[in-house]
C-alpha cells in the first residue's frame, strides 16, 4: 500500500536519498486508508461516502450478519422447519432483490419533492424500522406472517441498496478512473461491517434470542433514514408528473436498446448461469454443524465467531482485489477465481466426511479455514462482476439498469437456493438425517466447474476503460436532441397557428 521505492540507476548513487525513518513509513501505511477516504470524499462528496458506508457497512454488512445468524436460529429453533424448507424460505425473503429494477425505475424517473434518491433512503429506513419492530415484539408468529415481515425487511435493504447503487453507477459514469475504488469502498465497508456483525451475532442470539436481534436491527434501518436526510443531491426545481408514463417508456426503451447489445447481454447471461449453477446447500450445512450427532455440534457463539472469521476472508478478498487484481482483464481474473471456487468447495466435503479428524485437525480450526477461504474467493468472484456491471450502465438510467443487472445476479442466487433446497429434499437431508449430505456437496462442487465453459461470454476488456459502444453511450444525448427538435417544431407550429388567427 505504500509507495514503491525508486531503484537507483547508473550515476545516481551519489544523489540517492536515505530511506525514510521506519516510524514515518509505518505511519504512512496506517494513514493510507484515511487518505484514500479523504480523496473519495473530496472527489465524490462526503455525504456520498457516508451513504455508502452506512448502506453497505452498517445496513448490509453489520445488519445483514445479525439478520443472517438470527434468522437461521429463528427458523431452526423458533419456527422449527426442515433444512430444505429453510432453504426455500430464504429464497422467498430474497424476492425483493429480484424486482430491483422496479426500485431502480422509481429512483430514476419518479422524484419525490424534487429529489430522486433521498426520499427512497427515507422510505427504506422507515420500512425496516417497522418490520423489525413487528418481528421483535410478536412472539409465536405464524410462519406466513413471519415470512411477510422478513420479506418487508428484505425490501427495506433492497430499496436502500438499489438507491445507493444508482448513486455509485452515476458517479462511475462521471469518474471512470474511480469506478474500481468505489466498488472497493462498497466491498470493504460490507466486509468490515460483516466482521463486526458476525462477531457479535452469536453472543446476541444467545443472550437475547433471535427476536431480540431483530429489535437491534432497527438501529441500522434508522441510520439509513438519516442518510436520506443528509445526502447531498441537486433538487429538481420543476418536474411534470404527468410525464411519468413517458419517462417510464423512455427508460424501458433505453434499457431494451442497451440490453440487446451483445456486449451487454452476453456477460449478463454469464452472471446468471455462474450463480445459478453453484447450488447452495448452506442451510443443510448449518443444520449438520449444529444438530447432527456426527457433526461438531457448534453452539450459537461458535457459529457467530466462525462467520466473523470468515468475513475476514471476505475483507482480505476486497483488499487483494483493490491493491493487486483490479487492473486485470475481467475474463482472465474470473477464470482463475472460478477454479479456486471449485477447489474451495472440497473443504466442505472433507468436513462432512470427517477427513479433518483423521488428519488430526480440530473441527473449529478446519471450519474457520474453510469459511475464510470460501469468503475470500467468493469476494474475488463478486468484485469484478460488480465493476463490470457498473460499466454496463448507460447514462440517464444508471439506477434502473444497475438494478436490472443486480436482479439478474440475485435471480441466479435465488435459483441456486431453490435448486439446493430441492436437492436436499430429494436426498432426504432433514433435521435428523444427514447421511446424504456429502452427496449434496459433491453434486454442488461438480456443478461449480460448468461456468468455466461459459467465460467466452465475458469481455476480455480493461476494467479502467469504458465498455459500452459509443452509440449506447450517446443514446441519451441523441434522445434529448430529438425531443428538443420536436419541441422546437411544435412551438413553430403553434406560432404559425396563432399568426393565422
C-alpha positions in Angstrom: 0.0 0.0 0.0 3.0 2.3 0.4 4.8 3.9 -2.4 7.2 1.8 -4.4 10.9 2.7 -3.8 12.8 4.2 -6.8 15.6 1.9 -8.0 18.9 3.7 -8.5 20.4 4.0 -12.0 24.0 4.4 -13.1 25.5 7.6 -11.9 22.6 8.2 -9.5 24.1 6.6 -6.4 25.5 9.9 -5.1 22.1 11.5 -5.2 20.2 8.6 -3.7 18.1 9.8 -0.8 18.2 8.0 2.5 15.2 5.8 3.3 12.6 7.4 5.5 12.6 6.5 9.1 10.7 3.4 10.0 8.2 5.3 12.1 7.3 7.6 9.2 6.9 4.6 6.9 4.6 2.8 9.3 2.6 6.0 9.9 2.2 6.5 6.1 0.9 2.9 5.7 -1.5 3.3 8.6 -2.8 6.6 7.2 -3.1 5.3 3.7 -6.8 4.2 4.1 -7.6 7.5 5.7 -6.0 9.4 2.8 -7.9 7.2 0.4 -11.2 8.0 2.1 -10.4 11.7 2.1 -9.7 11.6 -1.6 -13.0 9.9 -2.3 -14.8 12.4 0.0 -13.1 15.2 -1.8 -13.9 13.9 -5.3 -17.3 12.5 -4.7 -18.6 14.5 -1.6 -18.6 13.3 1.9 -22.3 12.6 2.1 -21.9 10.0 -0.7 -19.1 8.3 1.1 -21.2 8.4 4.3 -24.2 6.9 2.5 -22.1 4.0 1.0 -20.6 3.2 4.5 -24.0 3.2 6.2 -25.9 1.2 3.5 -23.1 -1.3 2.8 -21.2 -1.3 6.1 -23.9 -0.9 8.7 -27.2 -2.0 7.0 -26.0 -4.8 4.7 -22.7 -5.7 6.5 -23.4 -5.5 10.2 -27.2 -5.7 9.9 -27.0 -8.5 7.3 -24.7 -10.5 9.6 -27.0 -10.2 12.6 -30.0 -10.9 10.4 -28.5 -14.0 8.9 -27.5 -15.7 12.1 -30.6 -14.6 13.9 -32.9 -15.8 11.0 -31.1 -19.2 10.8 -31.7 -19.9 14.5 -35.2 -18.3 14.3 -36.2 -20.8 11.6 -34.5 -23.7 13.3 -35.4 -23.2 17.0 -38.5 -21.0 16.9 -40.3 -22.0 13.7 -38.7 -25.5 13.7 -38.7 -26.0 10.0 -36.7 -28.6 7.9 -33.4 -27.6 6.2 -34.9 -27.8 2.7 -37.9 -25.6 3.9 -35.5 -23.1 5.4 -33.6 -23.0 2.1 -36.8 -22.3 0.2 -37.9 -19.7 2.7 -34.6 -17.9 2.4 -35.3 -17.7 -1.3 -38.8 -16.2 -0.6 -37.5 -13.5 1.6 -35.0 -12.5 -1.1 -37.7 -11.9 -3.7 -37.5 -8.1 -3.2 -34.0 -8.3 -4.6 -35.3 -9.9 -7.8 -37.5 -6.9 -8.5 -34.7 -4.4 -8.0 -35.4 -2.9 -11.5 -38.7 -1.7 -10.1 -36.9 0.3 -7.3 -34.4 1.5 -9.9 -37.0 2.8 -12.2 -38.7 4.7 -9.3 -35.4 6.3 -8.3 -34.6 7.3 -11.9 -38.0 8.6 -13.2 -40.1 9.3 -10.2 -38.6 12.0 -8.0 -40.4 12.9 -4.8 -40.4 16.6 -3.7 -37.8 17.3 -6.3 -35.3 14.6 -5.2 -34.5 11.3 -6.9 -32.5 9.5 -4.2 -33.1 11.0 -0.8 -36.8 10.0 -0.3 -36.1 6.4 -1.1 -33.5 6.2 1.6 -36.1 7.6 4.0 -38.7 5.1 2.8 -36.2 2.2 3.1 -35.3 3.2 6.7 -38.9 3.6 7.8 -39.9 0.2 6.3 -37.0 -1.5 8.0 -37.8 0.0 11.4 -41.5 -1.1 11.2 -40.8 -4.6 10.0 -38.1 -5.3 12.6 -40.2 -3.9 15.4 -43.1 -6.2 14.4 -40.9 -9.3 14.4 -39.3 -8.5 17.7 -42.5 -7.6 19.6 -44.7 -10.5 18.5 -43.6 -13.9 19.8 -45.1 -17.1 18.3 -45.8 -15.6 14.9 -47.3 -17.8 12.2 -44.8 -18.7 9.6 -46.7 -16.8 6.9 -46.6 -13.5 9.0 -43.0 -14.1 9.8 -42.1 -14.5 6.2 -44.1 -11.4 5.2 -42.2 -9.4 7.9 -38.8 -10.8 6.8 -39.7 -10.0 3.2 -40.6 -6.4 4.1 -37.3 -6.1 5.9 -35.5 -7.5 2.9 -37.3 -5.0 0.7 -36.1 -2.2 3.0 -32.5 -3.3 2.5 -33.0 -3.8 -1.2 -34.5 -0.3 -1.7 -31.6 1.3 0.1 -29.2 -0.9 -1.9 -30.6 0.0 -5.3 -30.6 3.7 -4.4 -27.0 3.8 -3.3 -26.1 1.6 -6.3 -27.7 4.3 -8.5 -25.5 6.8 -6.9 -22.4 4.6 -7.4 -23.3 3.9 -11.0 -23.9 7.6 -11.7 -20.6 8.6 -10.1 -18.8 5.8 -12.0 -20.1 7.3 -15.2 -18.7 10.7 -14.3 -15.4 9.4 -12.7 -14.3 6.3 -14.8 -10.9 6.2 -13.0 -12.6 5.9 -9.6 -15.1 3.1 -10.6 -13.0 0.3 -9.1 -12.3 2.5 -6.0 -16.0 3.0 -5.4 -16.7 -0.7 -5.6 -13.7 -1.3 -3.3 -15.3 1.1 -0.8 -18.6 -0.7 -1.1 -17.0 -4.1 -0.5 -14.6 -3.0 2.2 -17.5 -1.4 4.1 -19.6 -4.5 3.7 -16.8 -6.8 4.8 -15.8 -4.8 7.8 -19.5 -4.4 8.9 -20.0 -8.2 8.4 -16.9 -8.9 10.5 -18.3 -6.8 13.4 -21.8 -8.2 13.0 -20.8 -11.8 12.9 -18.5 -11.3 15.9 -21.5 -10.1 17.9 -24.2 -12.2 16.3 -23.8 -15.5 18.2 -23.4 -13.7 21.5 -26.6 -11.6 20.9 -28.6 -14.6 19.8 -27.5 -16.5 22.9 -28.3 -13.6 25.3 -31.5 -12.0 23.8 -32.6 -14.6 21.3 -33.4 -14.2 17.6 -36.3 -11.8 18.2 -34.1 -9.6 20.4 -31.7 -9.4 17.5 -34.5 -8.3 15.3 -35.1 -5.4 17.7 -31.4 -4.4 17.4 -31.8 -4.3 13.6 -34.0 -1.2 13.9 -30.7 0.8 14.5 -29.2 0.1 11.0 -32.6 0.9 9.5 -32.7 4.2 11.4 -29.2 5.2 10.1 -30.4 4.5 6.5 -33.2 7.0 7.3 -30.5 9.5 8.4 -28.7 9.0 5.0 -31.9 10.2 3.3 -31.8 13.4 5.3 -28.1 14.2 4.9 -27.4 13.1 1.3 -26.3 16.0 -0.9 -28.5 15.9 -4.1 -29.4 18.6 -6.5 -33.1 19.3 -6.3 -35.2 19.3 -9.4 -37.0 22.6 -9.4 -39.8 21.7 -11.8 -41.0 18.2 -12.7 -44.0 17.4 -14.7 -45.5 14.3 -13.0 -47.8 13.8 -16.0 -44.8 12.9 -18.0 -44.0 9.9 -15.7 -45.6 7.4 -18.2 -43.4 8.9 -21.0 -40.3 8.7 -18.8 -41.1 5.1 -18.0 -41.5 4.3 -21.7 -38.2 6.1 -22.5 -36.4 4.2 -19.7 -37.8 0.9 -20.9 -36.8 1.7 -24.4 -33.3 2.7 -23.3 -33.0 -0.4 -21.3 -34.0 -2.6 -24.2 -31.7 -0.9 -26.6 -28.8 -1.4 -24.2 -29.7 -4.9 -23.2 -29.9 -6.2 -26.8 -26.3 -5.1 -27.3 -24.1 -8.2 -27.4 -21.5 -6.5 -25.2 -24.2 -6.3 -22.5 -26.5 -9.4 -22.7 -23.6 -11.9 -23.0 -21.9 -11.0 -19.6 -25.4 -10.8 -18.1 -26.1 -14.4 -19.2 -22.8 -15.5 -17.8 -23.5 -13.8 -14.4 -26.9 -15.6 -14.1 -25.6 -19.0 -15.1 -22.5 -18.7 -12.9 -24.5 -18.1 -9.8 -27.4 -20.4 -10.5 -25.2 -23.4 -11.3 -23.4 -23.2 -8.0 -26.2 -24.9 -6.0 -26.5 -23.6 -2.4 -26.7 -26.2 0.4 -25.9 -23.7 3.2 -28.9 -24.5 5.3 -28.1 -28.2 5.2 -24.5 -27.4 6.3 -25.8 -25.2 9.1 -28.2 -27.9 10.5 -25.5 -30.5 10.2 -23.0 -28.3 12.0 -25.4 -27.6 14.9 -27.7 -30.7 15.2 -26.0 -33.7 13.6 -24.7 -36.3 16.2 -21.8 -37.0 13.8 -21.1 -33.3 13.4 -19.2 -30.8 15.5 -22.4 -29.6 17.4 -21.3 -25.9 17.4 -23.0 -23.5 19.8 -24.6 -20.2 18.8 -21.5 -18.3 19.9 -19.2 -20.5 17.9 -21.3 -20.1 14.8 -21.1 -16.4 15.1 -17.3 -16.5 15.6 -16.8 -18.8 12.6 -18.8 -16.4 10.4 -16.9 -13.5 11.8 -13.6 -15.0 11.0 -15.0 -16.0 7.6 -15.8 -12.3 6.9 -12.1 -11.6 7.5 -11.5 -13.7 4.4 -14.1 -11.5 2.5 -12.3 -8.4 3.7 -8.9 -9.8 2.5 -10.5 -10.6 -0.8 -11.6 -7.0 -1.2 -8.2 -5.7 -0.2 -6.5 -8.1 -2.5 -8.7 -7.0 -5.4 -8.1 -3.3 -4.7 -4.4 -3.5 -4.4 -3.4 -6.3 -6.7 -6.1 -7.5 -9.1 -8.4 -4.6 -10.1 -6.4 -3.9 -13.3 -6.6 -7.4 -14.7 -9.0 -8.2 -17.6 -12.3 -9.5 -16.5 -12.2 -12.8 -18.3 -8.7 -13.8 -17.1 -9.4 -12.9 -13.5 -12.8 -14.8 -13.5 -11.1 -17.9 -15.0 -8.7 -18.3 -12.1 -11.2 -17.3 -9.4 -13.7 -19.9 -10.7 -11.0 -22.6 -10.5 -10.3 -21.7 -6.9 -14.0 -21.6 -6.2 -14.3 -25.2 -7.4 -11.4 -26.3 -5.2 -12.6 -24.5 -2.1 -15.9 -26.5 -2.2 -13.9 -29.6 -1.5 -13.3 -28.3 2.0 -16.9 -28.8 2.9 -16.8 -32.3 1.6 -13.7 -33.1 3.7 -15.5 -31.7 6.8 -18.7 -33.7 6.3 -16.7 -36.9 5.6 -14.7 -36.1 8.8 -11.4 -36.3 6.9 -10.1 -33.4 9.0 -10.3 -35.5 12.2 -8.4 -38.3 10.5 -5.7 -35.8 9.8 -5.8 -34.5 13.4 -7.3 -31.1 12.5 -10.0 -30.0 15.0 -13.4 -29.1 13.7 -13.2 -25.4 14.7 -9.8 -24.8 13.1 -10.9 -26.6 9.9 -14.2 -24.7 9.7 -12.5 -21.4 10.2 -10.1 -22.0 7.4 -12.9 -23.3 5.2 -15.1 -20.2 5.9 -12.2 -17.8 5.4 -11.1 -19.3 2.1 -14.6 -19.6 0.8 -15.5 -16.0 1.7 -12.2 -14.6 0.2 -12.7 -16.4 -3.1 -16.4 -15.5 -3.2 -15.5 -11.8 -2.8 -12.8 -12.1 -5.5 -15.5 -13.6 -7.8 -18.0 -10.9 -6.9 -15.8 -7.8 -7.2 -15.0 -7.9 -11.0 -18.7 -8.7 -11.7 -19.7 -5.6 -9.8 -17.2 -3.4 -11.7 -18.3 -4.9 -14.9 -21.9 -4.3 -14.1 -21.3 -0.6 -13.2 -19.6 -0.1 -16.6 -22.6 -1.6 -18.5 -25.0 1.1 -17.3 -25.9 3.7 -19.9 -26.2 7.4 -18.8 -29.6 8.6 -17.6 -30.8 5.2 -16.3 -27.9 4.2 -14.2 -30.0 3.2 -11.2 -32.5 1.2 -13.3 -30.0 -0.7 -15.4 -27.6 -1.4 -12.5 -30.6 -2.7 -10.6 -31.5 -4.9 -13.5 -28.0 -6.3 -13.6 -28.1 -7.0 -9.9 -31.5 -8.6 -10.1 -30.1 -10.9 -12.7 -27.4 -11.9 -10.2 -30.0 -12.2 -7.4 -32.2 -14.3 -9.7 -29.2 -16.6 -10.1 -28.7 -16.8 -6.3 -32.4 -17.5 -5.9 -32.3 -20.3 -8.4 -29.3 -21.6 -6.6 -31.1 -21.5 -3.3 -34.2 -23.2 -4.5 -32.4 -25.9 -6.5 -30.3 -26.5 -3.5 -33.4 -26.9 -1.4 -34.9 -29.4 -3.9 -31.6 -31.3 -3.9 -31.7 -31.5 -0.1 -35.3 -32.7 -0.2 -34.5 -35.4 -2.9 -31.5 -36.6 -0.9 -33.7 -36.7 2.3 -31.5 -34.3 4.3 -33.7 -33.4 7.3 -33.3 -32.1 10.8 -32.2 -35.6 12.0 -31.0 -37.3 8.8 -27.7 -36.2 7.3 -26.4 -39.4 5.6 -26.5 -38.0 2.1 -25.1 -34.5 3.0 -21.8 -35.5 1.4 -23.5 -36.3 -1.9 -25.3 -33.0 -2.0 -21.9 -31.2 -1.5 -20.3 -33.4 -4.2 -23.0 -32.6 -6.7 -22.6 -28.8 -5.9 -18.9 -29.0 -6.4 -19.2 -30.7 -9.8 -21.6 -28.0 -11.0 -19.2 -25.3 -10.0 -17.0 -26.4 -12.8 -19.5 -25.5 -15.6 -19.1 -21.7 -15.6 -15.5 -22.2 -16.9 -17.0 -23.2 -20.2 -19.1 -20.0 -20.4 -16.3 -17.5 -19.9 -16.4 -16.7 -23.7 -19.5 -14.6 -22.8 -17.3 -12.2 -20.6 -15.4 -9.4 -22.4 -11.6 -9.5 -22.1 -11.5 -5.8 -21.5 -9.5 -3.3 -19.5 -11.6 -2.6 -16.3 -10.4 1.0 -16.2 -11.9 1.8 -19.6 -15.4 2.2 -21.0 -17.1 -1.0 -22.3 -20.3 0.3 -23.8 -20.4 1.1 -27.5 -20.5 4.8 -28.5 -24.0 4.5 -29.9 -25.3 3.3 -26.5 -23.3 5.9 -24.5 -24.6 8.7 -26.8 -28.1 7.4 -26.8 -29.3 9.8 -24.0 -27.9 12.8 -25.9 -29.5 11.7 -29.1 -32.9 11.3 -27.4 -32.6 14.7 -25.8 -31.7 16.3 -29.1 -34.6 14.6 -30.8 -37.0 15.7 -28.1 -35.7 19.3 -28.3 -36.1 19.3 -32.1 -39.7 18.0 -31.7 -40.4 20.7 -29.1 -39.0 23.4 -31.5 -41.1 22.2 -34.3 -44.2 22.2 -32.0 -43.5 25.8 -31.0 -43.2 26.8 -34.6 -46.4 25.1 -35.5 -48.2 26.9 -32.6 -46.8 30.3 -33.7 -48.0 29.8 -37.2 -51.4 28.8 -36.0 -51.6 31.9 -33.8 -50.5 34.1 -36.6 -53.2 32.6 -38.9 -55.9 33.8 -36.4 
